[in-house]
Amino acid sequence: MNQNGILLGKRQFLYCVDDVVEVEGWTFTIAPGFKVIAGGSANPVQTLISIYRESEKEAQLLLTHRRLDSDLTVQAVSSDIVLEISPSTRKVSVAEKQ
């Protein structure tokens, strides 16, 4: 666990406000003012990823792990942000709409 990890019971969360965040092999480039909270799922093959701006949840994604690969599913996204996903390079970009 790095300095941003929080362990609550048996669940581990990642809380990060950095510009670049690494979550389970995926790289998230986050615009200033956003923060990422990942983990906490009771299911070990899934990682829940929430993106916040101030106290508003702007997006929620679900990372499902398989043996050799993982799938990223967008569960919800605000109309105020731009979410760009590149599955081949496992990169996600989050920016505020202009």
C-alpha positions as CSV (number, residue, x, y, z in Angstrom):
1,M,0.0,0.0,0.0
2,N,1.5,3.4,-0.9
3,Q,1.1,6.6,1.2
4,N,-2.4,7.2,-0.3
5,G,-3.8,3.8,0.6
6,I,-6.4,3.5,3.3
7,L,-7.1,0.1,4.9
8,L,-10.6,-0.3,6.4
9,G,-11.2,-3.8,7.8
10,K,-10.5,-6.2,4.9
11,R,-11.0,-3.6,2.2
12,Q,-8.3,-1.4,0.8
13,F,-9.0,2.0,-0.9
14,L,-6.7,4.1,-3.0
15,Y,-7.3,7.9,-2.5
16,C,-5.3,10.1,-4.9
17,V,-5.3,13.7,-6.1
18,D,-2.2,13.3,-8.4
19,D,-2.3,14.1,-12.1
20,V,-1.5,10.5,-13.0
21,V,-2.9,7.5,-11.1
22,E,-2.1,3.8,-11.7
23,V,-4.9,1.4,-10.8
24,E,-4.6,-2.3,-11.5
25,G,-2.5,-1.8,-14.7
26,W,-4.6,1.1,-16.0
27,T,-3.2,4.6,-16.1
28,F,-5.6,7.5,-15.3
29,T,-4.6,11.1,-16.3
30,I,-6.7,13.3,-14.2
31,A,-7.3,17.1,-14.7
32,P,-6.5,19.4,-11.7
33,G,-9.3,19.6,-9.2
34,F,-10.3,15.9,-9.6
35,K,-9.6,13.1,-7.2
36,V,-9.8,9.3,-7.5
37,I,-11.0,6.8,-5.0
38,A,-10.6,3.2,-6.1
39,G,-11.1,-0.2,-4.4
40,G,-13.3,-1.3,-1.6
41,S,-15.3,-3.9,-3.5
42,A,-16.2,-7.0,-1.6
43,N,-15.7,-8.9,-4.9
44,P,-11.9,-9.6,-5.4
45,V,-12.2,-9.7,-9.2
46,Q,-13.7,-6.2,-9.4
47,T,-12.3,-2.7,-8.5
48,L,-14.7,0.2,-8.2
49,I,-13.2,3.5,-9.4
50,S,-15.0,6.8,-8.5
51,I,-13.9,10.2,-9.8
52,Y,-14.8,13.3,-7.7
53,R,-14.6,17.0,-8.1
54,E,-14.9,18.7,-4.7
55,S,-17.7,16.6,-3.1
56,E,-19.5,15.7,-6.4
57,K,-19.1,12.3,-7.9
58,E,-18.4,12.9,-11.6
59,A,-17.9,9.4,-12.9
60,Q,-18.0,5.8,-11.7
61,L,-16.1,3.0,-13.5
62,L,-15.8,-0.7,-12.8
63,L,-12.6,-2.7,-13.5
64,T,-13.2,-6.4,-13.9
65,H,-10.1,-8.6,-13.7
66,R,-9.7,-11.8,-15.6
67,R,-6.6,-14.1,-15.7
68,L,-4.7,-12.3,-18.3
69,D,-6.8,-9.2,-19.0
70,S,-9.2,-6.7,-17.5
71,D,-12.3,-4.9,-18.7
72,L,-13.2,-1.3,-17.9
73,T,-16.9,-0.5,-17.8
74,V,-18.3,3.0,-17.4
75,Q,-21.2,2.8,-15.0
76,A,-22.0,6.6,-14.8
77,V,-20.4,9.8,-16.1
78,S,-21.4,13.4,-15.7
79,S,-22.1,15.5,-18.7
80,D,-19.7,18.1,-17.3
81,I,-16.6,16.0,-18.0
82,V,-14.8,14.4,-20.9
83,L,-13.8,10.8,-20.4
84,E,-11.5,9.3,-23.0
85,I,-10.7,5.6,-22.8
86,S,-8.0,3.7,-24.8
87,P,-8.4,0.0,-24.0
88,S,-5.3,-1.0,-26.1
89,T,-3.0,1.1,-24.1
90,R,-5.0,0.9,-20.9
91,K,-5.2,4.6,-20.5
92,V,-8.1,6.8,-19.3
93,S,-8.1,10.6,-19.5
94,V,-10.5,12.7,-17.4
95,A,-10.9,16.4,-18.2
96,E,-13.4,19.2,-17.6
97,K,-15.6,20.1,-20.6
98,Q,-14.8,23.4,-22.1
